[in-house]
């Protein structure tokens, strides 16, 4: 009987994961709510669904339950760090510092529990790079994490070094690192998008357009290209007809939780229509 129950719970979890991967977060939550005895993995998926829906408090509660059941699981610590980070970004100044400290605590824990956990290292790098010193941030700490990233992913290391160089306002070095990232992973379209986005930040829009053309040749149907290109055009109030078409195409595309949410595309589309 126990085996049959466990099998049924695993089947339910697998179906809920499939819904999550198709960004049908509400349906995934509804299915998970029927699990009479949720385990740590179920609590984690419940948390991810709440996170994607922007319900940071509910997400925190679910990830806390997952971490209580499996305190040495680095994934649960990582998602707690991410969730506290989003809460810090959207809270008033009186509690933001406390939430930011929790963010760092859990990201550091995830990286300590699994020293080669790429996602944890990337998130911890971003925290150290952006957070002020009094919240535990620092370029020197970010550099140390970049060296750890280098052991696992040369392309990601080059991207990290590009961010460090841009932080220091060494823009030629940042661009050079982005080109090196493309050389290290020539089939990863995200590396070309990173370059195109950087060029746009430097107001080198024609060069950015050419980089997007390169990305489209590399991965013609990747929705990330349409979203990133449209976002840049909307921000710079240019090529708005094309931007609107790209955003509509993105909203009709099949995306994953790793892609920008379609709500973001809707907001950009409203901006493009109002310009």
C-alpha positions, 0 to 999 in steps of 0.5 A: 500500500505504501509503495502504491501511495508513493507511486501515485504521489510521484505520478502527480508530481510529474504531471504538476512538473509538466504543467510548471514547465509549460508555465501553467502555474495555476494548474500545477498548483491546483494539481499539487493541492490534491496531494494529501501528504506532500514531501519536500519535492512537492513543497518545492514545486509549490513554492516555484509556482507561487514564485512565478506567480509573484506570490513571494510570501507563499513561495517563502513558506513552501520553500521553508517547508521543503528545507525543513524536510530536507535541510541539506538540499541545495536547491531548496536553499537556492530558491529560498535565497531567490525568494527573499531577494524578490521580497527585498526588492519589493519591500520598504526600506525598514525590512529590505535590509533584513530580507537582503541578509536572508537572501545572502544567507541562503545563496551562500548556503546553497553554494556551500552545500553543493560547491559546483552548483552552477545556478547557486554560484551564478545567483551568489555572484549576482548578489555580491556584484550588486549588493552594497558592502553593508549588505555583504556585497562586494566586487572582490567577493564577486570576483572570487565566485567568478573564479569558481564559475571558471572551473565549471563553465568557461563561457559563463566565466567570461560573462561574469568577467564582462559584468565585473568589467562593466561594473568597473566601467571598463567597457572595452574589457567587458565587450572583449569578455562577451566576445570570448563567451561567444567563442567558448560557446558558439552554439549558445544563442544566449551569449549573442543576446548578452552581447546585443544587450550590452551594445544597446546599453552603450547606445551602439544600436546598429551594432546591437541590431547586427548582433540580433541578426546573428542570433536569429541566424543561429536560432531562428525560432528562439523566443528569447531573441524576439523579447530581448530585441523588442525590449531594447527597441521599446526602451529606446523608442525606435522601430516600434512597429517591429517591436510590437510584432516581436512581442506578439510573436513572443506571447504566442510562443511556447516558453519555459520558466527560464524565459521572461514571463509573458506578463512582461511582454504584455507590459512592453507591448502596452508601452510600445502602443502608448509611445 
